[in-house]
Amino acid sequence: MLPRGATSQSLDVLGTSDFVPLVFETAQAVVAFMEARARSYVTGAAQRTNFGTLLTQLAAGAGGQLFHSAAGKDRAGWVSALLLSIANVPLDVITQDYLLSNVYLTLSIAAQTQTLQT
């Protein structure tokens, strides 16, 4: 439930469905997929347009705002990194902040990679 006066808006920044069931043969295939997806944030025309739209909407919004993604790591992490960069936060601090989610998601990441290895 949203607080009174709050509105919700959905924006597909990737231009693809989040819920495509993916099956990978190896952990390396997962890494290759994730690297390609992350690169598309910068190189994909639809992604660049959609992330730009999101940043524009955040800049134009009044009051407090919240953004999130399904897992809160990759897309939301990229938006956080962009916002921190715009705020002139040093790159090493942005990188440390981005990678901090690995610490908080250690158990989840381990469970997912263990599934791939069995």
MOPAC internal coordinates of N, CA, C and O (Angstrom, degrees):
PM7 1SCF
backbone

  N    0.0000 0     0.00 0     0.00 0    0    0    0
  C    1.4438 1     0.00 0     0.00 0    1    0    0
  C    1.5258 1   108.75 1     0.00 0    2    1    0
  O    1.2310 1   121.28 1   -45.61 1    3    2    1
  N    1.3075 1   115.15 1   134.39 1    3    2    1
  C    1.4612 1   121.25 1   179.41 1    5    3    2
  C    1.5205 1   110.71 1   -86.06 1    6    5    3
  O    1.2310 1   120.28 1   -31.15 1    7    6    5
  N    1.3154 1   117.07 1   148.85 1    7    6    5
  C    1.4648 1   119.97 1   173.90 1    9    7    6
  C    1.5296 1   110.49 1   -62.39 1   10    9    7
  O    1.2310 1   120.58 1   -24.25 1   11   10    9
  N    1.2976 1   116.49 1   155.75 1   11   10    9
  C    1.4593 1   121.85 1   179.30 1   13   11   10
  C    1.5284 1   109.75 1   -56.63 1   14   13   11
  O    1.2310 1   121.14 1   -46.93 1   15   14   13
  N    1.3226 1   115.42 1   133.07 1   15   14   13
  C    1.4599 1   121.62 1   178.93 1   17   15   14
  C    1.5240 1   113.81 1    87.02 1   18   17   15
  O    1.2310 1   120.32 1   168.69 1   19   18   17
  N    1.3276 1   117.00 1   -11.31 1   19   18   17
  C    1.4640 1   119.92 1   179.68 1   21   19   18
  C    1.5192 1   110.26 1   -81.67 1   22   21   19
  O    1.2310 1   120.93 1   -31.58 1   23   22   21
  N    1.3002 1   115.83 1   148.42 1   23   22   21
  C    1.4591 1   120.85 1   175.33 1   25   23   22
  C    1.5201 1   108.78 1  -123.67 1   26   25   23
  O    1.2310 1   121.43 1   -23.21 1   27   26   25
  N    1.2987 1   114.87 1   156.79 1   27   26   25
  C    1.4621 1   121.04 1   179.26 1   29   27   26
  C    1.5152 1   108.61 1  -118.66 1   30   29   27
  O    1.2310 1   121.09 1   -39.53 1   31   30   29
  N    1.3073 1   115.52 1   140.47 1   31   30   29
  C    1.4546 1   120.57 1   177.81 1   33   31   30
  C    1.5197 1   108.06 1  -139.16 1   34   33   31
  O    1.2310 1   120.55 1   -41.88 1   35   34   33
  N    1.2964 1   116.55 1   138.12 1   35   34   33
  C    1.4534 1   121.96 1   179.67 1   37   35   34
  C    1.5230 1   108.86 1  -108.04 1   38   37   35
  O    1.2310 1   120.59 1   -44.34 1   39   38   37
  N    1.3256 1   116.48 1   135.66 1   39   38   37
  C    1.4634 1   121.62 1   179.20 1   41   39   38
  C    1.5150 1   108.28 1  -137.18 1   42   41   39
  O    1.2310 1   120.48 1   -60.68 1   43   42   41
  N    1.2977 1   116.68 1   119.32 1   43   42   41
  C    1.4597 1   122.67 1   178.82 1   45   43   42
  C    1.5259 1   108.09 1   -83.89 1   46   45   43
  O    1.2310 1   120.29 1   -88.89 1   47   46   45
  N    1.3225 1   117.05 1    91.11 1   47   46   45
  C    1.4626 1   120.10 1  -175.45 1   49   47   46
  C    1.5208 1   113.11 1   -69.56 1   50   49   47
  O    1.2310 1   119.80 1   157.61 1   51   50   49
  N    1.3290 1   117.98 1   -22.39 1   51   50   49
  C    1.4595 1   120.24 1  -178.89 1   53   51   50
  C    1.5179 1   113.06 1   -89.23 1   54   53   51
  O    1.2310 1   120.27 1   159.15 1   55   54   53
  N    1.3223 1   117.10 1   -20.85 1   55   54   53
  C    1.4507 1   119.84 1  -177.54 1   57   55   54
  C    1.5200 1   112.49 1    75.66 1   58   57   55
  O    1.2310 1   120.67 1  -164.22 1   59   58   57
  N    1.3272 1   116.33 1    15.78 1   59   58   57
  C    1.4670 1   121.57 1   178.93 1   61   59   58
  C    1.5182 1   108.34 1  -137.85 1   62   61   59
  O    1.2310 1   120.56 1   -15.38 1   63   62   61
  N    1.2918 1   116.53 1   164.62 1   63   62   61
  C    1.4582 1   121.08 1   178.61 1   65   63   62
  C    1.5224 1   110.51 1   -71.15 1   66   65   63
  O    1.2310 1   120.47 1   -42.18 1   67   66   65
  N    1.3081 1   116.70 1   137.82 1   67   66   65
  C    1.4710 1   121.78 1   175.61 1   69   67   66
  C    1.5148 1   111.64 1   -76.09 1   70   69   67
  O    1.2310 1   120.26 1   161.04 1   71   70   69
  N    1.2886 1   117.10 1   -18.96 1   71   70   69
  C    1.4488 1   120.23 1  -168.18 1   73   71   70
  C    1.5274 1   113.05 1  -110.29 1   74   73   71
  O    1.2310 1   121.00 1  -145.77 1   75   74   73
  N    1.3290 1   115.70 1    34.23 1   75   74   73
  C    1.4555 1   120.19 1   175.08 1   77   75   74
  C    1.5240 1   107.11 1   -79.43 1   78   77   75
  O    1.2310 1   119.68 1   -61.62 1   79   78   77
  N    1.3281 1   118.22 1   118.38 1   79   78   77
  C    1.4635 1   118.71 1   179.54 1   81   79   78
  C    1.5195 1   110.23 1   -68.41 1   82   81   79
  O    1.2310 1   120.61 1   -57.21 1   83   82   81
  N    1.3176 1   116.43 1   122.79 1   83   82   81
  C    1.4575 1   122.04 1  -178.13 1   85   83   82
  C    1.5207 1   109.85 1  -112.01 1   86   85   83
  O    1.2310 1   121.08 1   -42.20 1   87   86   85
  N    1.3110 1   115.54 1   137.80 1   87   86   85
  C    1.4521 1   121.22 1   176.41 1   89   87   86
  C    1.5260 1   106.56 1  -124.14 1   90   89   87
  O    1.2310 1   120.84 1   -51.73 1   91   90   89
  N    1.3078 1   116.00 1   128.27 1   91   90   89
  C    1.4577 1   121.46 1  -178.49 1   93   91   90
  C    1.5164 1   109.38 1  -119.60 1   94   93   91
  O    1.2310 1   121.15 1   -38.35 1   95   94   93
  N    1.3128 1   115.41 1   141.65 1   95   94   93
  C    1.4660 1   120.93 1   179.89 1   97   95   94
  C    1.5238 1   112.11 1   -76.93 1   98   97   95
  O    1.2310 1   120.22 1   145.91 1   99   98   97
  N    1.3292 1   117.18 1   -34.09 1   99   98   97
  C    1.4676 1   121.05 1  -175.51 1  101   99   98
  C    1.5184 1   110.34 1  -138.79 1  102  101   99
  O    1.2310 1   121.45 1   -15.62 1  103  102  101
  N    1.3110 1   114.83 1   164.38 1  103  102  101
  C    1.4680 1   120.41 1   174.90 1  105  103  102
  C    1.5213 1   109.94 1   -64.40 1  106  105  103
  O    1.2310 1   120.20 1   145.39 1  107  106  105
  N    1.3246 1   117.22 1   -34.61 1  107  106  105
  C    1.4683 1   120.80 1   178.83 1  109  107  106
  C    1.5307 1   110.97 1   -63.21 1  110  109  107
  O    1.2310 1   120.38 1   145.17 1  111  110  109
  N    1.3205 1   116.88 1   -34.83 1  111  110  109
  C    1.4638 1   120.64 1   177.64 1  113  111  110
  C    1.5250 1   110.48 1   -66.11 1  114  113  111
  O    1.2310 1   120.43 1   142.88 1  115  114  113
  N    1.3201 1   116.78 1   -37.12 1  115  114  113
  C    1.4716 1   120.94 1   176.93 1  117  115  114
  C    1.5257 1   109.44 1   -64.61 1  118  117  115
  O    1.2310 1   120.73 1   133.73 1  119  118  117
  N    1.3334 1   116.22 1   -46.27 1  119  118  117
  C    1.4655 1   120.94 1   179.96 1  121  119  118
  C    1.5239 1   110.07 1   -59.93 1  122  121  119
  O    1.2310 1   120.14 1   134.07 1  123  122  121
  N    1.3211 1   117.35 1   -45.93 1  123  122  121
  C    1.4639 1   121.02 1   179.94 1  125  123  122
  C    1.5266 1   111.13 1   -61.08 1  126  125  123
  O    1.2310 1   120.33 1   138.22 1  127  126  125
  N    1.3368 1   116.97 1   -41.78 1  127  126  125
  C    1.4561 1   121.10 1   178.45 1  129  127  126
  C    1.5264 1   110.85 1   -62.60 1  130  129  127
  O    1.2310 1   120.50 1   132.00 1  131  130  129
  N    1.3335 1   116.65 1   -48.00 1  131  130  129
  C    1.4646 1   120.77 1  -177.69 1  133  131  130
  C    1.5248 1   111.18 1   -65.69 1  134  133  131
  O    1.2310 1   120.11 1   141.48 1  135  134  133
  N    1.3297 1   117.39 1   -38.52 1  135  134  133
  C    1.4639 1   119.96 1   177.52 1  137  135  134
  C    1.5251 1   110.82 1   -63.91 1  138  137  135
  O    1.2310 1   120.58 1   136.41 1  139  138  137
  N    1.3289 1   116.50 1   -43.59 1  139  138  137
  C    1.4683 1   120.15 1   178.65 1  141  139  138
  C    1.5251 1   110.88 1   -62.99 1  142  141  139
  O    1.2310 1   120.67 1   138.76 1  143  142  141
  N    1.3230 1   116.32 1   -41.24 1  143  142  141
  C    1.4673 1   119.90 1   179.34 1  145  143  142
  C    1.5322 1   110.47 1   -64.67 1  146  145  143
  O    1.2310 1   120.19 1   136.46 1  147  146  145
  N    1.3223 1   117.23 1   -43.54 1  147  146  145
  C    1.4696 1   120.10 1   179.28 1  149  147  146
  C    1.5279 1   110.68 1   -63.97 1  150  149  147
  O    1.2310 1   120.08 1   139.04 1  151  150  149
  N    1.3153 1   117.46 1   -40.96 1  151  150  149
  C    1.4694 1   119.88 1   177.57 1  153  151  150
  C    1.5254 1   110.98 1   -61.55 1  154  153  151
  O    1.2310 1   120.67 1   144.85 1  155  154  153
  N    1.3205 1   116.33 1   -35.15 1  155  154  153
  C    1.4631 1   119.59 1  -178.73 1  157  155  154
  C    1.5228 1   111.93 1   -64.77 1  158  157  155
  O    1.2310 1   119.68 1   158.54 1  159  158  157
  N    1.3274 1   118.22 1   -21.46 1  159  158  157
  C    1.4665 1   120.60 1   176.58 1  161  159  158
  C    1.5311 1   109.74 1   -58.83 1  162  161  159
  O    1.2310 1   120.81 1   147.95 1  163  162  161
  N    1.3309 1   116.05 1   -32.05 1  163  162  161
  C    1.4618 1   121.94 1  -176.88 1  165  163  162
  C    1.5214 1   111.72 1  -101.06 1  166  165  163
  O    1.2310 1   119.92 1   144.66 1  167  166  165
  N    1.3266 1   117.75 1   -35.34 1  167  166  165
  C    1.4570 1   120.76 1  -172.64 1  169  167  166
  C    1.5241 1   113.99 1   -97.78 1  170  169  167
  O    1.2310 1   119.68 1   157.53 1  171  170  169
  N    1.3190 1   118.22 1   -22.47 1  171  170  169
  C    1.4629 1   120.88 1  -177.44 1  173  171  170
  C    1.5147 1   111.66 1   -78.42 1  174  173  171
  O    1.2310 1   120.47 1   -49.95 1  175  174  173
  N    1.3069 1   116.71 1   130.05 1  175  174  173
  C    1.4671 1   120.79 1  -178.18 1  177  175  174
  C    1.5322 1   111.53 1   -60.63 1  178  177  175
  O    1.2310 1   120.47 1   133.39 1  179  178  177
  N    1.3359 1   116.71 1   -46.61 1  179  178  177
  C    1.4683 1   119.65 1  -179.51 1  181  179  178
  C    1.5250 1   110.97 1   -64.05 1  182  181  179
  O    1.2310 1   120.51 1   137.59 1  183  182  181
  N    1.3244 1   116.63 1   -42.41 1  183  182  181
  C    1.4600 1   119.93 1  -178.94 1  185  183  182
  C    1.5287 1   111.12 1   -65.08 1  186  185  183
  O    1.2310 1   120.41 1   135.67 1  187  186  185
  N    1.3224 1   116.83 1   -44.33 1  187  186  185
  C    1.4710 1   119.76 1   179.02 1  189  187  186
  C    1.5239 1   110.41 1   -60.63 1  190  189  187
  O    1.2310 1   120.58 1   136.33 1  191  190  189
  N    1.3181 1   116.50 1   -43.67 1  191  190  189
  C    1.4670 1   120.13 1   178.47 1  193  191  190
  C    1.5240 1   110.91 1   -62.83 1  194  193  191
  O    1.2310 1   120.49 1   134.09 1  195  194  193
  N    1.3327 1   116.68 1   -45.91 1  195  194  193
  C    1.4662 1   120.59 1  -176.50 1  197  195  194
  C    1.5253 1   112.73 1   -69.90 1  198  197  195
  O    1.2310 1   119.90 1   139.82 1  199  198  197
  N    1.3390 1   117.80 1   -40.18 1  199  198  197
  C    1.4701 1   119.24 1   174.96 1  201  199  198
  C    1.5286 1   109.84 1   -64.89 1  202  201  199
  O    1.2310 1   120.09 1   142.69 1  203  202  201
  N    1.3262 1   117.44 1   -37.31 1  203  202  201
  C    1.4654 1   120.78 1   176.20 1  205  203  202
  C    1.5158 1   111.82 1   -62.10 1  206  205  203
  O    1.2310 1   120.87 1   138.14 1  207  206  205
  N    1.3297 1   115.95 1   -41.86 1  207  206  205
  C    1.4640 1   120.57 1   176.70 1  209  207  206
  C    1.5181 1   110.61 1   -60.63 1  210  209  207
  O    1.2310 1   120.75 1   135.22 1  211  210  209
  N    1.3204 1   116.18 1   -44.78 1  211  210  209
  C    1.4699 1   120.02 1   179.47 1  213  211  210
  C    1.5244 1   111.16 1   -60.62 1  214  213  211
  O    1.2310 1   120.32 1   132.42 1  215  214  213
  N    1.3356 1   117.00 1   -47.58 1  215  214  213
  C    1.4654 1   120.09 1   179.85 1  217  215  214
  C    1.5219 1   111.30 1   -62.70 1  218  217  215
  O    1.2310 1   120.42 1   141.07 1  219  218  217
  N    1.3148 1   116.81 1   -38.93 1  219  218  217
  C    1.4678 1   120.62 1   178.04 1  221  219  218
  C    1.5219 1   110.64 1   -63.84 1  222  221  219
  O    1.2310 1   120.63 1   136.74 1  223  222  221
  N    1.3284 1   116.40 1   -43.26 1  223  222  221
  C    1.4676 1   120.06 1   179.36 1  225  223  222
  C    1.5291 1   111.09 1   -65.14 1  226  225  223
  O    1.2310 1   120.40 1   140.62 1  227  226  225
  N    1.3312 1   116.84 1   -39.38 1  227  226  225
  C    1.4680 1   119.29 1   177.18 1  229  227  226
  C    1.5294 1   110.59 1   -63.69 1  230  229  227
  O    1.2310 1   120.67 1   138.13 1  231  230  229
  N    1.3332 1   116.33 1   -41.87 1  231  230  229
  C    1.4718 1   120.30 1  -179.12 1  233  231  230
  C    1.5226 1   111.66 1   -66.77 1  234  233  231
  O    1.2310 1   120.37 1   146.87 1  235  234  233
  N    1.3211 1   116.90 1   -33.13 1  235  234  233
  C    1.4616 1   120.89 1  -176.57 1  237  235  234
  C    1.5271 1   112.79 1   -88.14 1  238  237  235
  O    1.2310 1   120.23 1   168.15 1  239  238  237
  N    1.3100 1   117.16 1   -11.85 1  239  238  237
  C    1.4634 1   120.41 1  -176.40 1  241  239  238
  C    1.5179 1   112.65 1   -73.05 1  242  241  239
  O    1.2310 1   121.83 1   -29.68 1  243  242  241
  N    1.2987 1   114.10 1   150.32 1  243  242  241
  C    1.4618 1   120.00 1   177.73 1  245  243  242
  C    1.5239 1   108.99 1  -100.14 1  246  245  243
  O    1.2310 1   120.62 1   -37.19 1  247  246  245
  N    1.3128 1   116.42 1   142.81 1  247  246  245
  C    1.4609 1   120.73 1   176.95 1  249  247  246
  C    1.5179 1   112.82 1    75.50 1  250  249  247
  O    1.2310 1   121.49 1    11.30 1  251  250  249
  N    1.3260 1   114.76 1  -168.70 1  251  250  249
  C    1.4526 1   120.98 1  -179.66 1  253  251  250
  C    1.5126 1   111.59 1   -68.91 1  254  253  251
  O    1.2310 1   121.25 1   -32.98 1  255  254  253
  N    1.3068 1   115.21 1   147.02 1  255  254  253
  C    1.4592 1   120.41 1  -179.94 1  257  255  254
  C    1.5172 1   109.88 1  -136.30 1  258  257  255
  O    1.2310 1   121.24 1   -24.96 1  259  258  257
  N    1.3073 1   115.22 1   155.04 1  259  258  257
  C    1.4546 1   122.36 1  -179.35 1  261  259  258
  C    1.5154 1   108.16 1  -134.07 1  262  261  259
  O    1.2310 1   120.71 1   -43.01 1  263  262  261
  N    1.3279 1   116.24 1   136.99 1  263  262  261
  C    1.4630 1   119.58 1   172.57 1  265  263  262
  C    1.5169 1   107.21 1  -129.52 1  266  265  263
  O    1.2310 1   120.76 1   -28.23 1  267  266  265
  N    1.3080 1   116.15 1   151.77 1  267  266  265
  C    1.4598 1   120.29 1   178.70 1  269  267  266
  C    1.5171 1   109.11 1  -157.87 1  270  269  267
  O    1.2310 1   121.16 1   -11.09 1  271  270  269
  N    1.3247 1   115.38 1   168.91 1  271  270  269
  C    1.4631 1   121.50 1   173.97 1  273  271  270
  C    1.5242 1   107.40 1  -134.54 1  274  273  271
  O    1.2310 1   120.68 1    -0.27 1  275  274  273
  N    1.3115 1   116.31 1   179.73 1  275  274  273
  C    1.4633 1   119.68 1  -174.34 1  277  275  274
  C    1.5222 1   112.54 1   -54.59 1  278  277  275
  O    1.2310 1   120.12 1   132.30 1  279  278  277
  N    1.3193 1   117.38 1   -47.70 1  279  278  277
  C    1.4687 1   120.81 1  -179.84 1  281  279  278
  C    1.5239 1   111.71 1  -103.71 1  282  281  279
  O    1.2310 1   120.42 1   161.67 1  283  282  281
  N    1.3292 1   116.80 1   -18.33 1  283  282  281
  C    1.4592 1   120.09 1   178.38 1  285  283  282
  C    1.5161 1   114.35 1    78.88 1  286  285  283
  O    1.2310 1   120.11 1  -163.70 1  287  286  285
  N    1.3215 1   117.39 1    16.30 1  287  286  285
  C    1.4581 1   119.32 1  -177.59 1  289  287  286
  C    1.5245 1   112.31 1  -113.40 1  290  289  287
  O    1.2310 1   120.01 1   120.47 1  291  290  289
  N    1.3041 1   117.59 1   -59.53 1  291  290  289
  C    1.4570 1   119.90 1  -170.60 1  293  291  290
  C    1.5283 1   112.92 1   -78.10 1  294  293  291
  O    1.2310 1   119.90 1   115.40 1  295  294  293
  N    1.3155 1   117.79 1   -64.60 1  295  294  293
  C    1.4689 1   119.41 1  -179.02 1  297  295  294
  C    1.5208 1   111.60 1   -67.54 1  298  297  295
  O    1.2310 1   120.07 1   131.81 1  299  298  297
  N    1.3152 1   117.48 1   -48.19 1  299  298  297
  C    1.4678 1   119.88 1   178.93 1  301  299  298
  C    1.5262 1   110.45 1   -64.97 1  302  301  299
  O    1.2310 1   120.73 1   144.32 1  303  302  301
  N    1.3220 1   116.22 1   -35.68 1  303  302  301
  C    1.4635 1   120.33 1   176.93 1  305  303  302
  C    1.5118 1   112.08 1   -64.20 1  306  305  303
  O    1.2310 1   120.78 1   139.95 1  307  306  305
  N    1.3416 1   116.11 1   -40.05 1  307  306  305
  C    1.4607 1   120.05 1   178.28 1  309  307  306
  C    1.5272 1   110.34 1   -65.52 1  310  309  307
  O    1.2310 1   120.12 1   136.84 1  311  310  309
  N    1.3238 1   117.38 1   -43.16 1  311  310  309
  C    1.4680 1   120.51 1   178.25 1  313  311  310
  C    1.5310 1   109.53 1   -62.48 1  314  313  311
  O    1.2310 1   120.21 1   137.29 1  315  314  313
  N    1.3319 1   117.21 1   -42.71 1  315  314  313
  C    1.4691 1   120.51 1   177.54 1  317  315  314
  C    1.5203 1   110.67 1   -60.15 1  318  317  315
  O    1.2310 1   120.62 1   136.10 1  319  318  317
  N    1.3345 1   116.42 1   -43.90 1  319  318  317
  C    1.4660 1   120.43 1   179.20 1  321  319  318
  C    1.5247 1   111.12 1   -61.60 1  322  321  319
  O    1.2310 1   120.54 1   137.76 1  323  322  321
  N    1.3253 1   116.57 1   -42.24 1  323  322  321
  C    1.4663 1   120.06 1   178.28 1  325  323  322
  C    1.5255 1   111.34 1   -62.82 1  326  325  323
  O    1.2310 1   120.79 1   134.89 1  327  326  325
  N    1.3392 1   116.09 1   -45.11 1  327  326  325
  C    1.4681 1   119.56 1  -179.63 1  329  327  326
  C    1.5284 1   111.27 1   -64.32 1  330  329  327
  O    1.2310 1   120.45 1   139.35 1  331  330  329
  N    1.3215 1   116.74 1   -40.65 1  331  330  329
  C    1.4640 1   119.85 1   177.71 1  333  331  330
  C    1.5287 1   110.70 1   -64.59 1  334  333  331
  O    1.2310 1   120.53 1   141.57 1  335  334  333
  N    1.3258 1   116.60 1   -38.43 1  335  334  333
  C    1.4629 1   120.76 1   177.87 1  337  335  334
  C    1.5259 1   111.03 1   -64.18 1  338  337  335
  O    1.2310 1   120.79 1   136.24 1  339  338  337
  N    1.3240 1   116.09 1   -43.76 1  339  338  337
  C    1.4652 1   121.08 1   177.12 1  341  339  338
  C    1.5287 1   110.30 1   -59.35 1  342  341  339
  O    1.2310 1   120.83 1   145.94 1  343  342  341
  N    1.3358 1   116.02 1   -34.06 1  343  342  341
  C    1.4686 1   120.98 1   179.77 1  345  343  342
  C    1.5273 1   112.44 1   -83.24 1  346  345  343
  O    1.2310 1   120.39 1  -171.52 1  347  346  345
  N    1.3245 1   116.86 1     8.48 1  347  346  345
  C    1.4725 1   123.00 1   176.74 1  349  347  346
  C    1.5195 1   114.32 1    68.70 1  350  349  347
  O    1.2310 1   119.99 1  -153.74 1  351  350  349
  N    1.3116 1   117.63 1    26.26 1  351  350  349
  C    1.4673 1   121.44 1   175.08 1  353  351  350
  C    1.5330 1   106.95 1   -72.96 1  354  353  351
  O    1.2310 1   119.65 1   -43.68 1  355  354  353
  N    1.3359 1   118.27 1   136.32 1  355  354  353
  C    1.4685 1   120.78 1  -178.92 1  357  355  354
  C    1.5326 1   111.79 1   -60.04 1  358  357  355
  O    1.2310 1   120.84 1   -34.53 1  359  358  357
  N    1.3319 1   116.00 1   145.47 1  359  358  357
  C    1.4584 1   122.20 1  -176.33 1  361  359  358
  C    1.5239 1   112.63 1   -57.25 1  362  361  359
  O    1.2310 1   119.69 1   140.95 1  363  362  361
  N    1.3340 1   118.19 1   -39.05 1  363  362  361
  C    1.4676 1   119.36 1  -179.84 1  365  363  362
  C    1.5268 1   111.54 1   -64.62 1  366  365  363
  O    1.2310 1   119.91 1   146.03 1  367  366  365
  N    1.3129 1   117.78 1   -33.97 1  367  366  365
  C    1.4692 1   121.62 1   177.48 1  369  367  366
  C    1.5276 1   109.68 1   -71.28 1  370  369  367
  O    1.2310 1   120.47 1   138.63 1  371  370  369
  N    1.3257 1   116.71 1   -41.37 1  371  370  369
  C    1.4638 1   120.79 1   177.43 1  373  371  370
  C    1.5286 1   109.60 1   -60.56 1  374  373  371
  O    1.2310 1   120.39 1   134.85 1  375  374  373
  N    1.3190 1   116.86 1   -45.15 1  375  374  373
  C    1.4669 1   121.65 1  -179.76 1  377  375  374
  C    1.5208 1   110.73 1   -62.27 1  378  377  375
  O    1.2310 1   120.07 1   134.99 1  379  378  377
  N    1.3326 1   117.48 1   -45.01 1  379  378  377
  C    1.4690 1   120.88 1   178.17 1  381  379  378
  C    1.5213 1   110.79 1   -60.86 1  382  381  379
  O    1.2310 1   120.55 1   137.84 1  383  382  381
  N    1.3225 1   116.56 1   -42.16 1  383  382  381
  C    1.4597 1   120.86 1   179.28 1  385  383  382
  C    1.5283 1   110.40 1   -63.86 1  386  385  383
  O    1.2310 1   120.40 1   135.08 1  387  386  385
  N    1.3299 1   116.85 1   -44.92 1  387  386  385
  C    1.4670 1   121.34 1  -179.44 1  389  387  386
  C    1.5305 1   110.63 1   -61.45 1  390  389  387
  O    1.2310 1   120.28 1   135.42 1  391  390  389
  N    1.3190 1   117.07 1   -44.58 1  391  390  389
  C    1.4639 1   121.18 1  -177.13 1  393  391  390
  C    1.5241 1   112.73 1   -75.58 1  394  393  391
  O    1.2310 1   119.64 1   166.26 1  395  394  393
  N    1.3185 1   118.29 1   -13.74 1  395  394  393
  C    1.4609 1   121.21 1   179.39 1  397  395  394
  C    1.5230 1   111.96 1   -60.52 1  398  397  395
  O    1.2310 1   120.27 1   151.93 1  399  398  397
  N    1.3223 1   117.09 1   -28.07 1  399  398  397
  C    1.4664 1   118.67 1   178.50 1  401  399  398
  C    1.5288 1   111.00 1   -61.93 1  402  401  399
  O    1.2310 1   119.89 1   152.04 1  403  402  401
  N    1.3394 1   117.81 1   -27.96 1  403  402  401
  C    1.4700 1   119.69 1   176.31 1  405  403  402
  C    1.5245 1   111.06 1   -60.95 1  406  405  403
  O    1.2310 1   120.57 1   144.48 1  407  406  405
  N    1.3217 1   116.51 1   -35.52 1  407  406  405
  C    1.4656 1   120.78 1   178.55 1  409  407  406
  C    1.5212 1   109.84 1   -65.94 1  410  409  407
  O    1.2310 1   120.69 1   132.80 1  411  410  409
  N    1.3224 1   116.29 1   -47.20 1  411  410  409
  C    1.4566 1   120.48 1  -176.87 1  413  411  410
  C    1.5244 1   113.03 1   -73.33 1  414  413  411
  O    1.2310 1   120.69 1   158.03 1  415  414  413
  N    1.3291 1   116.29 1   -21.97 1  415  414  413
  C    1.4613 1   120.51 1  -178.22 1  417  415  414
  C    1.5282 1   112.69 1  -105.63 1  418  417  415
  O    1.2310 1   120.09 1  -164.82 1  419  418  417
  N    1.3213 1   117.43 1    15.18 1  419  418  417
  C    1.4600 1   121.45 1  -175.49 1  421  419  418
  C    1.5200 1   112.64 1   -52.49 1  422  421  419
  O    1.2310 1   119.60 1   131.67 1  423  422  421
  N    1.3096 1   118.37 1   -48.33 1  423  422  421
  C    1.4654 1   120.54 1  -178.15 1  425  423  422
  C    1.5252 1   111.71 1   -64.41 1  426  425  423
  O    1.2310 1   120.29 1   138.47 1  427  426  425
  N    1.3158 1   117.05 1   -41.53 1  427  426  425
  C    1.4524 1   121.15 1   179.40 1  429  427  426
  C    1.5272 1   110.89 1   -65.94 1  430  429  427
  O    1.2310 1   120.52 1   135.65 1  431  430  429
  N    1.3303 1   116.61 1   -44.35 1  431  430  429
  C    1.4717 1   120.76 1   179.02 1  433  431  430
  C    1.5122 1   109.96 1   -63.12 1  434  433  431
  O    1.2310 1   119.67 1   136.59 1  435  434  433
  N    1.3162 1   118.23 1   -43.41 1  435  434  433
  C    1.4675 1   121.90 1   179.13 1  437  435  434
  C    1.5139 1   111.32 1   -60.99 1  438  437  435
  O    1.2310 1   120.35 1   137.00 1  439  438  437
  N    1.3247 1   116.94 1   -43.00 1  439  438  437
  C    1.4639 1   120.40 1  -179.86 1  441  439  438
  C    1.5354 1   110.80 1   -63.88 1  442  441  439
  O    1.2310 1   120.46 1   140.54 1  443  442  441
  N    1.2947 1   116.73 1   -39.46 1  443  442  441
  C    1.4687 1   120.54 1  -179.82 1  445  443  442
  C    1.5222 1   111.70 1   -69.79 1  446  445  443
  O    1.2310 1   120.14 1   138.50 1  447  446  445
  N    1.3238 1   117.35 1   -41.50 1  447  446  445
  C    1.4661 1   119.22 1  -179.27 1  449  447  446
  C    1.5144 1   110.86 1   -73.68 1  450  449  447
  O    1.2310 1   119.81 1   149.37 1  451  450  449
  N    1.3220 1   117.98 1   -30.63 1  451  450  449
  C    1.4574 1   120.96 1   177.86 1  453  451  450
  C    1.5282 1   110.18 1   -66.91 1  454  453  451
  O    1.2310 1   120.64 1   143.16 1  455  454  453
  N    1.3234 1   116.39 1   -36.84 1  455  454  453
  C    1.4553 1   121.68 1   177.37 1  457  455  454
  C    1.5304 1   110.01 1   -61.60 1  458  457  455
  O    1.2310 1   120.27 1   140.97 1  459  458  457
  N    1.3359 1   117.09 1   -39.03 1  459  458  457
  C    1.4561 1   121.02 1  -179.91 1  461  459  458
  C    1.5244 1   112.34 1   -68.72 1  462  461  459
  O    1.2310 1   120.75 1   149.68 1  463  462  461
  N    1.3158 1   116.17 1   -30.32 1  463  462  461
  C    1.4607 1   119.84 1  -175.95 1  465  463  462
  C    1.5165 1   112.86 1   -83.72 1  466  465  463
  O    1.2310 1   119.65 1   168.06 1  467  466  465
  N    1.3266 1   118.27 1   -11.94 1  467  466  465
  C    1.4645 1   120.55 1  -179.20 1  469  467  466
  C    1.5058 1   111.64 1   -95.15 1  470  469  467
  O    1.2310 1   120.10 1   180.00 1  471  470  469

